[in-house]
């Protein structure tokens, strides 16, 4: 293959055959990945024909993103006549890490488009907002926000079930608008939840121990599902099964009956509680399809139920739909 009398070549000739720099060949030689066949009288490196194929293999493995240490183990296995298990394991590991890397790149691309397409005067603020979110966005700030909001004694299983619904996952292939919404959501939960200095946690949670909070959120989940069906149909807030389940969740928590007086008191208490409407608006923007219908969030369902309760109380009829129910 080589033109020299001994069938070997110098480092420059090998670099030319492989299409790489002399520095690259020297780096792999010094690292023990590319053994020399011999040294010339003057101490120059000499390589055999097999070095071309080995160098091509090294470049292919490095091109797949495998680190030098893994490449070394693959070559050692090949030299020992192994079955290729090391290569298979390395490729499988690289595939596992590639997914998160690609998601981070797609997020970065959407963020760059978001900054590029906004008016120049808005770019500094937009950069600060988006820059506060990592390229592999974490939902940890959202989880911390809800753990401070939920009843302190709420069972772990109930908390996990609620967080699964309430915490939106960052889209794997986000649109710029979704990046903006998630960044705004991150900023929202990072500041005090009540700018007026009042309590963050709703007063309705104050009397809830471990058992009571489980009852409360299980009942609310059912009521939110029913209200969500009404929202999908475009139904206006009104008394019915959804409102009855909503009120019953609180009545069961307090251990009292559902009466007109209780509904009136509950309406006043919930109206005075902290609201996080902005959280749910941003959540809908993060999870929504560009042109499809917006799926009701728990916050939208909660707002629908509050309107239904307020309208019923204002009309002077706090009676539940089925007389005699709690």
N, C-alpha and C positions, 0 to 999 in steps of 0.2 A: 504493500500500500504506500509506504513511504519510500522516497527516492534514495535515501542514504544506503551505504553499503551494508550496514548492520541491521537494517529494517526498523530503526528507531528514528524518532524525530525530536527536535528541540521544542522548547515551550512555545516559542513564537509560531512554529509550524503547526503545532497541535491547536493553538488558539485560532489560527486561520481556518483549519479544517472544521472546527466546531462552531465558528462564527461568534467567538466571545473574545474578550480582552485577555491579554497576558496576565493582568492583575487577577482576573477571575480564576484562571487556571492555577495560579500561584496560591490563591486563597484556599481552594479545595485541596491542593497538594499539601500545603502546610497543615491543614486540618485532618489529614490522613484519609480523606475520602477518595483521593486520586493518587494511588501509589506511583512512584517513578520506577522505571525499569532499571535505570542506572544513572550514573553521573559521568560526564565527560572528564577528560584530563584536567580541564580548566575548572571543573566543579559545576558545570551547567547541567541542568536537568535533562534527562532523556526519557522518552515515553514510547511504549510499544503500541501497535495498531489497536489493541483492545481498549486503549485509553479513550479513543474517539467515542466508542459506543458507551463506555462508562460515563464519560462526561455528558453525553446526550441524556442518559438516564438521570444523572444528578440534576441537570437543568429541567427535565420534565417533572421530577418530584418537587423541586423548588417552585416550579411554575404552578403547581397545585396548591401552593401555600404551606407545604410541610416544612417545619423548622429543620435546621441542619442536624440537630441531635437525632431526630426521627429518620432523616435520610441516612445517617450513619448506621443506625440499627437495621434499616432495610438492606443496605449494601452488605453489612456483616452477615445477615441471614443468607443473602444470595451467595456470598463467597463460601459459606458453609454448606451450600446445597440444600437449604431449607425449603419448606413447602409454600412460602409466601404469606404465612400468617401475620407477620409483622406489617407487611404492606397492606393487607386487608384491614387490619386493625387501625392503621394510620389513616387510610382513606375513610373508613367509617367515622372515625373521630373528627376528621376534617369536615365531613358532611354535617355532623351535629353542630359544629360551630359556625358553619356557613349560613345557616338559617338566620340566627340573630344578627350576623354581619350584614346580610342582605336587607333585613328589616331596618337596621340602623341607616343604611345607605338610602333606602326609599324615604325614610323620615327626613334625612338631611336634604334630599332632593326637593321634597314638598316644602320644607322650611325655606330653602333658598328661593323657590318660586314665589313663596309668600312674601318674602322681603323684596324681591325684584319687582313684583307687580303692584306693590302699594305705592301711594304718592310719596315723593321724596321727603316731604316734611314729616311723614309718619314713620319713616324708617328707623330713626334712633329708638323710639319707644317700642316699635315692633321687634327690633333686634334684642332689646333688653328682655322683652316678654318671652320670646322664643328661646333666647339663650339661657333662660333659667330652667329649661327642660332639657334633660339629657337626650342624646341621639337615640338611645334605647330607653324610651320614656318609662318611668316607674310609676306605679299606682300607689306606692307607699304613702305619699302625702294625703291622698284621698282616704286611704284606710285609716290613717291616724285621725283625720278629721271626724270620720264617723265613729270611731271608738270613743272620742270625747263627747260626741253627740248622743250616743245610745245610752240607755240605763246602765249604771255601773255594775249592777248585779245580773245583767242579762246573760243567760247561759251561752257558752262558747258555740254550741251548735246553732243556736238562733242567730248569734252574731254573724257566723260564717254564712248562713243562708241569706241574711239580709245584705251582707257585703257583696255577695255574688250578683245580686240584682242592682244594688245601688252604685257600685264602682265600675265605670265603663273601662273596658280594655282598649288600649291604643290600637287603632287599625293597623294591620300589617302593611297595607299599601295605601297610606293616607292621602287624601286630597289636601291642598294648602289650607282650605277652610277648616278641615278637621284638626290640622296641626294648630291653627290659631285657637280653635275652641278648646283643645286640650291644654294649651299653654294658659289660656285665660282661666280654665278650671283649676289648674295648678296654682295660679296666683290667687284665686278666690279662696281656696282652702288654706293658703299660707298666711292669711291675715286673720285678725280676730273676727269671729263669726257674727258679732253684733257691734257695729260701729258706735252704737250709743252707750257701750259699756255695760249693758245688761247681761243677764245670764245667757250662756250659749245653749244649754240643754233645755228642751221644752219642759214647762212646769208639769205637763201631764205625766212625765216620767218620774217625778219626785217620790211618789208613793210606791213605785214598782220595785219589788225585790226580785229574786231570781225566778221564782215560779210565776209571779205576776207579769214580769216583763216578757216571759216566754208566751204567756197567754195573750198579752197585748199585741205582740208583733205577729204571732200566728193569725190572730183575728184580723189585724190590719192587712196582712198579705192577701187574705181571702177577699176582703173588701176592696182592695186596690185592683185585684183581678177583675172583679165584677164592674167596678167603675171604669176600668180600662176597656171592657167590652162596650160600655155605653159611649165612651169617647170615640172608639173606632166607628160606631154607628152614627156619630154626630149627635148623640142624645144630649139634651140640655140637663143641667143639674136638677134633680128632683128626688122626692122620697121613693123608696123601694128597697129591694133586697140589699143593694150595695150600701145604702145609707144605714139600714138597720144593722148590718154586720159591722160597719164602722163604729157606730155608737155602742154596740154590744161589746166590742173589744175593750173599750174604755170602762164600761160598766162592770165587766167581768174583772178587770184589773182592780177596780176599787171595791168590788164585792157588794155592789148595790144594784137596785132595779133600774131598768130603763124607763124613765117617766118623762112627761113633758118638762117638769122642773129640772130634771137632770140634763135633758137636751139643751135647755136654755143656758144652764150653767156651763156645760161643756162647750157650747158655741162661743161663749164669752172667753173661756179659758184658752181655747185654741186660737182665737183671734188675737189674743195678747201674746201668744208664744212666739219665739223667734221663727222667722221664715227663711227658707233657703231656696226661694224660687229660681234665683239666678243659677244655682248649682244644677237644677234640673233642666233649665233652658240650655245650658252648655252641654250637659250630658246628651240631650237629644241631638245637638249639633255634632257631637263626636261620633255618635252611633248611627245617625241617620244616613239613608241613601240620598244621592244628589237629587233625584227626581221622584223617588218613591214616597209613600205616605210615612209620616213620622209616627213611630210606635209610642204609645203612651208610657211615660215614665212613672215611677211611684209618686214623684212630686206632682205631676199633672193629675194623677188620680186623686191625690190628697186634696189638691185645690178644688177639683170637681166636687168632692164629698163635702168640703167646707162650704162651698156655695150652696149645695143642696141642703145642708143643715141650717145655714143662715137663712135661706129662703123659707124653710119650714118654720123656724122659730119666729121670723118676722111676720109670717102669716098667722101666727098665734096658734099653730097646731104642731105641738111637739110630740104628738102621739106616734108611736111606731106603727109600721104598716100592719102588723098583726097584733091586735089588742092583747094585753096580758103578757107579752114577751118582755124579757128583761131589758 
